[in-house]
Amino acid sequence: MRKTRFSDEQIANVLAEARAGVSTQELCRKHSISAHTFYAWRKKFGEMQSSEVRRLKDLEQMVARLERIVARQAVELQASQEIIRGKW
């Protein structure tokens, strides 16, 4: 996946400008983004403030970490069961 030029907090600030009444065309020109990018950001982040975006990012990282832990434990459990059954 391509890395974006804008951080999540910066995206939230651009969307806040839009909620403040700045036109979409003006925002796109000011920040050098396409209208499609703006609408994709709005779909993804909606009405989130920058602190909420930061919290969402932290939660996503935590979930990813926990998923890796669970996957590793599942592999270890499966290997243990195969050893117990004598397939090892």
C-alpha positions as CSV (number, residue, x, y, z in Angstrom):
1,M,0.0,0.0,0.0
2,R,1.3,3.4,-0.9
3,K,2.3,5.7,2.0
4,T,0.4,9.0,2.1
5,R,2.0,12.4,2.2
6,F,-0.4,13.4,4.9
7,S,-0.6,12.1,8.5
8,D,-4.0,11.1,9.9
9,E,-4.0,14.3,12.0
10,Q,-3.4,16.5,9.0
11,I,-6.2,14.8,7.2
12,A,-8.5,15.4,10.1
13,N,-7.5,19.1,10.1
14,V,-8.3,19.4,6.3
15,L,-11.7,17.8,7.0
16,A,-12.3,20.3,9.9
17,E,-11.6,23.1,7.4
18,A,-14.3,21.7,5.2
19,R,-16.7,21.5,8.1
20,A,-15.9,25.2,8.8
21,G,-17.3,26.1,5.4
22,V,-14.3,26.2,3.1
23,S,-15.3,24.9,-0.4
24,T,-14.1,21.5,-1.6
25,Q,-12.4,23.0,-4.6
26,E,-10.6,25.6,-2.6
27,L,-9.4,22.9,-0.1
28,C,-8.2,20.6,-2.9
29,R,-6.3,23.5,-4.5
30,K,-4.8,24.6,-1.2
31,H,-3.6,21.2,-0.2
32,S,-2.8,19.9,-3.7
33,I,-5.2,16.9,-3.5
34,S,-7.8,15.7,-5.9
35,A,-11.5,15.8,-5.1
36,H,-11.6,12.0,-5.1
37,T,-8.9,12.0,-2.4
38,F,-10.9,14.5,-0.3
39,Y,-14.1,12.4,-0.6
40,A,-12.2,9.2,0.2
41,W,-10.8,10.9,3.4
42,R,-14.3,12.1,4.3
43,K,-15.7,8.6,3.9
44,K,-12.9,7.1,6.0
45,F,-12.7,9.7,8.8
46,G,-16.1,11.3,8.7
47,E,-16.6,13.7,11.6
48,M,-13.5,12.6,13.6
49,Q,-11.4,15.2,15.4
50,S,-7.6,14.8,15.3
51,S,-7.5,13.4,18.8
52,E,-10.1,10.7,17.8
53,V,-8.0,9.8,14.8
54,R,-4.9,9.4,16.9
55,R,-6.9,7.1,19.3
56,L,-8.2,5.1,16.3
57,K,-4.7,4.6,15.0
58,D,-3.5,3.5,18.5
59,L,-6.4,1.0,18.7
60,E,-5.6,-0.4,15.2
61,Q,-2.0,-1.0,16.2
62,M,-3.1,-2.7,19.4
63,V,-5.5,-5.0,17.5
64,A,-2.8,-5.9,15.0
65,R,-0.5,-6.8,17.9
66,L,-3.1,-8.9,19.6
67,E,-3.9,-10.7,16.3
68,R,-0.3,-11.7,15.9
69,I,-0.2,-13.0,19.5
70,V,-3.4,-15.1,18.9
71,A,-2.1,-16.4,15.6
72,R,1.2,-17.5,17.2
73,Q,-0.7,-19.2,20.1
74,A,-2.9,-21.0,17.6
75,V,0.1,-22.4,15.8
76,E,1.7,-23.5,19.1
77,L,-1.6,-25.1,20.2
78,Q,-2.0,-27.0,16.9
79,A,1.7,-28.2,17.1
80,S,1.1,-29.4,20.7
81,Q,-2.0,-31.3,19.7
82,E,-0.2,-33.0,16.9
83,I,2.6,-34.0,19.3
84,I,0.1,-35.4,21.7
85,R,-1.6,-37.5,18.9
86,G,1.8,-38.9,18.0
87,K,2.0,-37.4,14.5
88,W,5.3,-35.7,15.3
